[in-house]
Amino acid sequence: MDISDAAAALRANVGRVIVGKDEIVNLAFVALLCEGHLLLEDVPGIGKTTLAKALAKSLDCQFRRVQFTPDLLPSDLTGLAIYNQKTQDFEFRPGPVLTQILLADEINRATPRTQSALLEAMQERQVTVDGSTMKLPRPFFVMATQNPIELEGTFPLPEAQVDRFFMRVELGYPSAAQENEILKRFERTEPLDELQPVLDHTTLSAMQRAAQMIRVEDSIREYIVEIARATRTHPAVELGASPRGTLYLYHAAQAYAATQGREFVLPDDIKYLAPHVLTHRLILGAQTRLRGRTPRDIVAEIVDAVPAPVEKP
């Protein structure tokens, strides 16, 4: 099975549970191919948690879910050493972060200390408990959800921590036809319970390596750099995309091209992916926010302004 076939199988399988979100599923697969992490941000009740569960069940990987709350401690994630009276020794009890796919539900409800424990694991792919460091299994993929509307009792992620997410996506409300289909689909059964894996972690690891081999021409690479640098000089932006954002956009373009059955990246791939990879990395000026402009507006403006490379005759 090649990457484009795997992407199609994943979209079809998750589509048995989530209606009309094929694009989001494909973007999640792109993040997974790049060993990045996904931040799902939208209002409650539109399927963020269900989407994460459906993705996890479609991939034959270890899965754990953590409901983030203000009283959640870092050790509740990483695990801790417990004294065993029978053996007269301390035994390590691993936490839920020692898995392959982790759903961090409502991440912004945990304290910054607990958020940092997870984000360190995301970046370093290891946890340290009582001086002992343990590598996390591969693949290691975090899907975090947060509600951007309800701020009471939440601890918003700092920009430096949000930057560690490979991509941020918003599900949006379904159309009338899609919502009607949801009612019919969930009328008597729970489709999530019947979902079967369509990919195993060994195949996924091979696809992650294959995605890195997708060809990126020099002109495309320079185009990515120009877009990223333009976010740092735009008058409406106080802080632009980091070099990490540039690298993520580069790898996202490779993975996305692979899901489309191509062995090369096109300028249109960059235009499509830039809003998903870069918007959460921008900090806008106060006047810009007062005018109602959003990071997505700024990224769209930059993509329109930066000349795309064209094929030489």
Sequence and secondary structure as in RCSB ss.txt:
>XXXX:A:sequence
MDISDAAAALRANVGRVIVGKDEIVNLAFVALLCEGHLLLEDVPGIGKTTLAKALAKSLDCQFRRVQFTPDLLPS
DLTGLAIYNQKTQDFEFRPGPVLTQILLADEINRATPRTQSALLEAMQERQVTVDGSTMKLPRPFFVMATQNPIE
LEGTFPLPEAQVDRFFMRVELGYPSAAQENEILKRFERTEPLDELQPVLDHTTLSAMQRAAQMIRVEDSIREYIV
EIARATRTHPAVELGASPRGTLYLYHAAQAYAATQGREFVLPDDIKYLAPHVLTHRLILGAQTRLRGRTPRDIVA
EIVDAVPAPVEKP
>XXXX:A:secstr
  HHHHHHHHHHHHTTTSSS HHHHHHHHHHHHTT  EEEE  TTSSHHHHHHHHHHHEES EEEEE  TT  HH
HHHEEEEEETTTTEEEEEE TTSSSEEEEETGGGS HHHHHHHHHHHHHSEEEETTEEEE  SS EEEEEE SS 
 TT     HHHHTTSSEEE      HHHHHHHHHHTSS  GGGG   SEEHHHHHHHHHHHTTSB  HHHHHHHH
HHHHHHHH TTEEE   HHHHHHHHHHHHHHHHHTT SB  HHHHHHHHHHHHGGG EE HHHHHTT  HHHHHH
HHHHHS       
